[in-house]
């Protein structure tokens, strides 16, 4: 009888989700047919606001890049109200010299921002490889709390708001001890450490919970209404990543501050691209399945659209972005320009075959078009405009692969990113 009740409950839940998705789809059209793709013209990032073409990296860096960055800030990700240095007070709460079965050193560090808020904290989980004097480091946010990235018992369970929809172990939007390691497949820590890389991660909800009123208990709560409307949750998450870099470069002698890698999956992939656009200290940038509002061209009507984003997640982007819900052709920028802001740094874009909502082809084409900026630096980007077969990475200064499978970040993806970093950081 109990099993029957459980089955009925599951069916009821699945039907409810399907009905919600259908209602959402009916409200905003969804297209997966390339033959129905409207024609479009991409804005040229290599043209100055006065109409003059950009033909050198000097003009790009002095005038072109700042202009493109400003367009993204004002129309997509929001204007950062905390320009300049930020006072950070850090506290190392734990050190484990024998983490990951003796293969690594782990630390848990809390960052506070006393000049901004007396209560906000950002909690970093750091894994350092032993016997590496200065390790390159992946800096990435996680979706479900630091404790979910590993089964190690000494990692604190987050006390912040979490999305109960992410896992059944979450109760009333709070994590439990049962949620330890639920995201471990996305964080192959031992494999990363074995390659000589460090990993720093923090929960993306530390400084703004991922719901429409998350700002009320987060970083944007200290802003004026006008400032809050002009910024965004993705802007806050990107800001979080830069504060992690502040700490790592200043305080961790076992980290190579010249080899900091920004990495993000899905919505955090969007935040990662924006973090690296704003912060040149990220020496390498990796977008994993970032889709619409990330690496995928917005002007392609495939899968998720600007309207879908702003309707389902109105807090992610700044208020101005909503102007383009039904007028994406009027958006003054597109993803190729965002990816171009990474130049001349190594950039990797990745997709998954079953992740059609994120438009893998659009992600690839964004990387193709970004090469024009890289050419100003005499660098080859992808070096091809032919989308590769699954599990067949391509590229030079810009890398790309499409992995078989679903919307996720897995060991295969990490392996390609470390191979890419090995090549560009000349690690043997």
C-alpha positions as CSV (number, residue, x, y, z in Angstrom):
1,X,0.0,0.0,0.0
2,X,2.9,2.3,0.9
3,X,4.6,1.6,-2.5
4,X,1.4,2.3,-4.4
5,X,1.0,5.6,-2.6
6,X,4.6,6.5,-3.4
7,X,4.1,5.6,-7.1
8,X,0.9,7.7,-7.3
9,X,2.8,10.6,-5.6
10,X,5.6,10.4,-8.2
11,X,3.2,10.2,-11.1
12,X,1.3,13.2,-9.7
13,X,4.6,15.2,-9.4
14,X,5.8,14.3,-12.9
15,X,2.4,15.2,-14.4
16,X,2.5,18.5,-12.5
17,X,5.9,19.3,-13.8
18,X,4.9,18.4,-17.4
19,X,1.8,20.5,-17.2
20,X,3.9,23.4,-15.9
21,X,6.4,23.0,-18.7
22,X,3.7,22.7,-21.3
23,X,2.0,25.9,-19.9
24,X,5.3,27.7,-20.0
25,X,6.0,26.5,-23.5
26,X,2.6,27.5,-24.7
27,X,3.0,30.9,-23.3
28,X,6.4,31.5,-25.0
29,X,7.0,29.7,-28.3
30,X,9.9,27.2,-28.3
31,X,11.7,26.2,-31.5
32,X,14.1,23.3,-32.1
33,X,13.9,23.3,-35.9
34,X,16.9,24.8,-37.7
35,X,14.8,25.3,-40.9
36,X,12.5,27.7,-39.0
37,X,15.5,29.8,-37.9
38,X,14.8,33.5,-38.8
39,X,17.7,35.3,-40.6
40,X,19.7,37.6,-38.3
41,X,22.7,39.9,-38.4
42,X,25.2,40.0,-35.5
43,X,26.4,43.3,-34.2
44,X,30.1,43.8,-34.9
45,X,32.2,44.3,-31.8
46,X,35.0,45.5,-33.9
47,X,33.2,48.8,-34.8
48,X,33.5,51.8,-32.5
49,X,30.4,53.7,-31.4
50,X,31.4,56.4,-34.0
51,X,31.3,53.8,-36.8
52,X,35.0,53.5,-37.2
53,X,36.4,49.9,-37.6
54,X,38.8,48.5,-35.0
55,X,41.9,47.2,-36.7
56,X,44.4,46.9,-33.9
57,X,44.5,45.4,-30.4
58,X,45.5,48.9,-29.1
59,X,42.3,50.5,-30.3
60,X,40.3,47.5,-29.1
61,X,41.8,47.7,-25.6
62,X,41.5,51.5,-25.3
63,X,38.1,52.1,-26.9
64,X,36.4,49.0,-28.3
65,X,36.6,46.7,-25.4
66,X,35.4,49.3,-22.8
67,X,32.5,50.2,-25.1
68,X,31.4,46.5,-25.5
69,X,31.8,45.9,-21.8
70,X,29.6,49.0,-21.1
71,X,26.9,47.7,-23.4
72,X,26.8,44.3,-21.6
73,X,26.7,46.0,-18.2
74,X,23.9,48.4,-19.1
75,X,21.8,46.0,-21.1
76,X,22.4,42.4,-19.8
77,X,24.3,41.7,-16.6
78,X,24.0,45.0,-14.8
79,X,26.2,47.8,-13.6
80,X,28.5,46.8,-10.7
81,X,28.0,49.4,-7.9
82,X,31.1,48.2,-6.0
83,X,33.8,49.4,-8.3
84,X,37.4,49.6,-6.9
85,X,39.0,47.7,-4.1
86,X,36.7,45.9,-1.6
87,X,37.8,45.5,2.1
88,X,37.8,41.8,2.9
89,X,38.3,40.2,6.3
90,X,39.2,36.5,6.0
91,X,39.1,33.8,8.6
92,X,40.6,30.3,7.9
93,X,38.2,28.1,9.9
94,X,39.7,24.7,9.2
95,X,42.8,23.2,7.7
96,X,43.0,19.5,6.9
97,X,46.5,18.4,5.9
98,X,45.3,14.9,4.9
99,X,42.2,15.6,2.8
100,X,41.0,13.4,0.0
101,X,42.7,10.3,1.6
102,X,45.9,12.1,2.2
103,X,46.3,13.4,-1.3
104,X,45.5,17.1,-0.6
105,X,45.3,19.9,1.8
106,X,41.8,21.4,2.4
107,X,40.9,24.7,3.9
108,X,37.6,26.3,4.7
109,X,37.7,30.1,4.6
110,X,35.1,32.7,5.4
111,X,35.2,36.1,3.8
112,X,33.4,39.1,5.3
113,X,32.9,42.5,3.8
114,X,32.6,44.9,6.8
115,X,32.3,48.1,4.8
116,X,29.4,46.7,2.8
117,X,27.4,44.5,5.3
118,X,28.1,43.3,8.9
119,X,26.3,40.0,8.2
120,X,27.1,38.8,4.6
121,X,29.7,36.0,4.3
122,X,31.2,34.0,1.4
123,X,32.5,30.6,2.4
124,X,35.3,29.1,0.3
125,X,36.2,25.4,0.2
126,X,39.8,25.1,-1.1
127,X,41.7,22.0,-2.1
128,X,45.4,22.2,-2.7
129,X,47.6,19.5,-4.2
130,X,50.5,18.4,-2.0
131,X,54.0,18.8,-3.3
132,X,53.1,21.5,-5.8
133,X,54.8,24.8,-4.9
134,X,52.4,27.1,-6.9
135,X,49.4,25.4,-8.3
136,X,47.0,26.7,-11.0
137,X,43.6,27.0,-9.5
138,X,40.1,26.5,-10.8
139,X,37.7,29.1,-9.3
140,X,34.1,28.1,-9.5
141,X,30.8,28.4,-7.7
142,X,28.6,25.5,-6.8
143,X,24.8,25.1,-6.8
144,X,24.1,23.3,-3.6
145,X,26.6,24.1,-0.9
146,X,30.3,23.3,-0.5
147,X,29.4,20.1,1.5
148,X,27.7,18.7,-1.6
149,X,30.9,18.7,-3.7
150,X,32.5,16.1,-1.4
151,X,31.7,13.4,1.1
152,X,34.4,14.6,3.5
153,X,32.8,14.9,6.9
154,X,34.7,18.0,8.0
155,X,33.2,20.2,5.3
156,X,30.5,22.5,6.8
157,X,26.9,22.1,5.7
158,X,25.6,25.4,4.4
159,X,23.1,27.2,6.5
160,X,22.0,29.4,3.7
161,X,18.8,29.1,1.6
162,X,18.9,26.3,-1.0
163,X,16.6,25.4,-3.7
164,X,14.6,22.4,-2.5
165,X,14.0,21.4,-6.1
166,X,17.7,20.5,-6.5
167,X,17.6,17.4,-4.3
168,X,15.3,15.5,-2.1
169,X,17.7,15.8,0.8
170,X,16.9,19.5,1.1
171,X,14.1,20.2,3.6
172,X,12.2,23.5,3.6
173,X,15.0,25.2,1.5
174,X,17.6,24.1,4.0
175,X,20.4,21.6,3.4
176,X,20.9,18.6,5.7
177,X,23.8,16.3,6.5
178,X,22.2,13.8,4.1
179,X,23.1,16.0,1.2
180,X,26.8,15.5,1.6
181,X,28.4,14.6,-1.7
182,X,25.2,14.8,-3.8
183,X,27.1,16.8,-6.4
184,X,30.3,14.9,-6.2
185,X,30.1,13.7,-9.9
186,X,30.5,17.4,-10.8
187,X,33.6,17.8,-8.7
188,X,36.1,15.0,-9.3
189,X,38.4,16.5,-6.7
190,X,40.9,13.7,-6.6
191,X,41.3,13.6,-10.4
192,X,41.9,17.4,-10.4
193,X,44.4,17.3,-7.5
194,X,46.3,14.4,-9.2
195,X,46.9,16.6,-12.2
196,X,48.4,19.3,-10.0
197,X,45.5,21.7,-9.9
198,X,43.9,23.4,-7.0
199,X,40.1,24.0,-6.7
200,X,38.3,26.8,-4.9
201,X,34.6,26.7,-4.7
202,X,31.8,28.6,-2.9
203,X,28.1,28.3,-2.8
204,X,26.6,30.6,-5.3
205,X,23.7,31.4,-3.0
206,X,26.0,32.9,-0.3
207,X,25.6,36.5,-1.5
208,X,22.3,36.1,-3.3
209,X,19.8,33.3,-3.0
210,X,18.6,32.1,-6.4
211,X,15.0,33.2,-6.4
212,X,13.2,36.4,-7.2
213,X,13.4,37.8,-3.7
214,X,16.8,36.5,-2.9
215,X,18.2,40.0,-3.0
216,X,16.4,40.8,0.2
217,X,18.9,38.8,2.3
218,X,21.8,39.2,-0.1
219,X,24.3,41.7,-1.3
220,X,21.8,43.8,-3.3
221,X,19.8,44.5,-0.1
222,X,22.3,47.2,0.8
223,X,21.7,49.1,-2.5
224,X,19.3,51.8,-3.4
225,X,16.3,50.6,-5.5
226,X,17.8,52.2,-8.6
227,X,21.2,50.5,-8.1
228,X,19.4,47.1,-7.4
229,X,17.5,47.3,-10.7
230,X,20.6,48.1,-12.6
231,X,22.5,45.1,-11.2
232,X,21.5,41.5,-11.2
233,X,21.9,38.1,-9.4
234,X,24.4,37.0,-12.1
235,X,26.3,40.2,-11.4
236,X,26.4,39.3,-7.7
237,X,27.6,35.7,-8.5
238,X,30.3,37.1,-10.8
239,X,31.4,39.5,-8.0
240,X,31.6,36.6,-5.6
241,X,34.2,34.9,-7.9
242,X,36.3,38.0,-8.0
243,X,36.3,38.2,-4.3
244,X,37.5,34.6,-4.1
245,X,40.4,35.7,-6.4
246,X,41.2,38.6,-4.0
247,X,41.6,36.2,-1.2
248,X,43.6,33.5,-3.1
249,X,46.1,35.9,-4.6
250,X,46.8,37.7,-1.4
251,X,46.7,34.9,1.1
252,X,47.5,31.5,-0.5
253,X,51.2,31.1,-1.2
254,X,50.6,27.6,-2.8
255,X,48.4,29.2,-5.5
256,X,49.9,30.6,-8.7
257,X,48.1,34.0,-9.0
258,X,49.0,34.2,-12.7
259,X,47.1,30.9,-13.4
260,X,43.6,31.5,-12.0
261,X,41.0,29.7,-14.1
262,X,37.3,30.8,-14.1
263,X,35.0,27.9,-14.6
264,X,31.2,27.7,-14.5
265,X,28.4,25.4,-15.5
266,X,24.9,26.4,-16.7
267,X,23.7,29.7,-15.0
268,X,27.0,29.8,-13.2
269,X,28.6,29.5,-16.6
270,X,26.9,32.8,-17.5
271,X,28.2,34.4,-14.3
272,X,31.7,33.0,-15.0
273,X,31.8,34.6,-18.4
274,X,30.7,38.0,-16.9
275,X,33.2,37.6,-14.1
276,X,36.0,37.1,-16.5
277,X,34.8,39.9,-18.7
278,X,35.0,42.3,-15.8
279,X,38.1,40.9,-14.1
280,X,41.3,40.3,-16.2
281,X,43.0,38.4,-13.4
282,X,41.2,35.3,-14.6
283,X,43.9,33.9,-16.9
284,X,41.7,31.3,-18.5
285,X,37.9,31.1,-18.9
286,X,35.7,28.0,-19.2
287,X,32.0,28.0,-20.0
288,X,30.3,24.7,-19.6
289,X,26.7,24.5,-21.0
290,X,26.1,28.2,-20.3
291,X,23.5,28.5,-23.1
292,X,21.3,31.5,-23.6
293,X,22.6,34.6,-21.8
294,X,26.0,32.9,-21.9
295,X,27.9,31.4,-24.8
296,X,25.0,30.7,-27.1
297,X,24.0,33.4,-29.7
298,X,20.8,35.1,-28.5
299,X,19.7,35.8,-32.0
300,X,19.3,32.1,-32.8
301,X,15.7,31.0,-32.1
302,X,16.6,27.6,-30.7
303,X,15.7,26.3,-27.3
304,X,15.8,28.9,-24.5
305,X,15.4,32.6,-25.5
306,X,15.9,36.0,-23.8
307,X,12.2,36.0,-23.2
308,X,12.3,32.6,-21.5
309,X,15.1,33.7,-19.3
310,X,13.5,37.0,-18.2
311,X,10.1,35.3,-17.6
312,X,11.3,32.3,-15.6
313,X,14.3,34.0,-13.9
314,X,13.5,37.7,-13.7
315,X,16.3,38.3,-11.1
316,X,19.1,36.9,-13.1
317,X,19.7,39.8,-15.4
318,X,19.3,43.6,-15.1
319,X,15.9,45.3,-15.7
320,X,17.0,46.7,-19.1
321,X,17.4,43.1,-20.5
322,X,13.7,42.7,-20.4
323,X,13.3,45.3,-23.1
324,X,14.7,42.7,-25.6
325,X,12.2,39.9,-24.7
326,X,10.4,40.2,-28.0
327,X,13.1,42.4,-29.7
328,X,16.3,40.4,-29.6
329,X,17.4,41.9,-32.9
330,X,17.6,45.2,-31.2
331,X,20.0,43.9,-28.5
332,X,23.3,45.9,-29.1
333,X,25.5,42.9,-28.3
334,X,25.4,39.1,-28.5
335,X,27.4,36.2,-27.1
336,X,30.2,36.4,-29.7
337,X,31.0,39.8,-28.3
338,X,31.0,38.5,-24.7
339,X,33.4,35.7,-25.7
340,X,35.5,38.3,-27.5
341,X,36.0,40.1,-24.2
342,X,38.0,37.1,-23.0
343,X,40.7,37.8,-25.7
344,X,43.6,37.2,-25.7
345,X,43.2,34.8,-22.8
346,X,42.5,31.1,-23.5
347,X,38.8,30.4,-23.6
348,X,37.0,27.0,-23.6
349,X,33.3,26.6,-24.5
350,X,31.6,23.2,-24.1
351,X,28.2,21.7,-24.8
352,X,26.3,18.4,-24.5
353,X,24.4,16.5,-27.2
354,X,21.2,16.2,-25.3
355,X,21.2,19.8,-24.0
356,X,19.3,21.2,-26.9
357,X,17.6,23.8,-24.6
358,X,21.1,25.5,-24.3
359,X,21.5,25.4,-28.2
360,X,24.9,23.7,-28.6
361,X,25.3,24.9,-32.1
362,X,24.7,28.5,-30.9
363,X,27.4,28.0,-28.3
364,X,29.8,26.8,-31.0
365,X,29.0,29.6,-33.4
366,X,29.5,32.1,-30.6
367,X,33.0,30.8,-30.2
368,X,33.5,30.8,-34.0
369,X,32.6,34.5,-34.2
370,X,34.7,35.5,-31.2
371,X,37.8,34.5,-33.2
372,X,37.7,37.9,-35.0
373,X,38.7,39.6,-31.7
374,X,41.4,37.1,-31.0
375,X,42.9,37.7,-34.5
376,X,43.7,41.3,-33.3
377,X,46.2,39.6,-31.1
378,X,47.5,37.4,-33.9
379,X,46.0,34.4,-32.2
380,X,44.0,31.5,-33.7
381,X,40.7,30.9,-31.9
382,X,38.9,27.7,-32.8
383,X,40.6,27.5,-36.2
384,X,37.5,25.9,-37.7
385,X,33.9,26.8,-38.5
386,X,32.9,23.1,-38.7
387,X,31.2,21.8,-35.5
388,X,33.0,18.7,-34.3
389,X,31.6,15.3,-33.7
390,X,30.8,14.4,-30.1
391,X,33.7,13.9,-27.7
392,X,36.2,15.3,-30.3
393,X,37.6,18.6,-28.8
394,X,38.9,21.2,-31.3
395,X,40.5,24.6,-31.1
396,X,43.7,26.6,-30.4
397,X,43.4,29.6,-28.1
398,X,39.6,29.0,-28.1
399,X,38.7,25.4,-27.3
400,X,35.4,23.6,-27.9
401,X,33.8,20.2,-27.4
402,X,30.3,18.7,-27.4
403,X,30.1,15.8,-25.0
404,X,27.6,13.0,-25.4
405,X,24.9,13.2,-22.7
406,X,22.9,15.7,-20.8
407,X,23.2,19.1,-19.3
408,X,25.9,18.5,-16.7
409,X,29.6,18.9,-16.0
410,X,31.4,15.5,-15.7
411,X,34.9,14.0,-15.4
412,X,35.2,14.0,-19.2
413,X,34.6,17.8,-19.3
414,X,37.2,18.4,-16.5
415,X,39.7,16.3,-18.3
416,X,39.4,18.4,-21.4
417,X,39.7,21.6,-19.4
418,X,42.9,20.3,-17.7
419,X,44.4,19.3,-21.0
420,X,43.6,22.7,-22.4
421,X,45.2,24.4,-19.3
422,X,48.2,22.1,-19.5
423,X,48.8,23.3,-23.0
424,X,48.4,27.0,-22.4
425,X,50.1,27.1,-19.1
426,X,52.8,24.8,-20.5
427,X,52.4,22.3,-17.7
428,X,54.2,19.0,-18.4
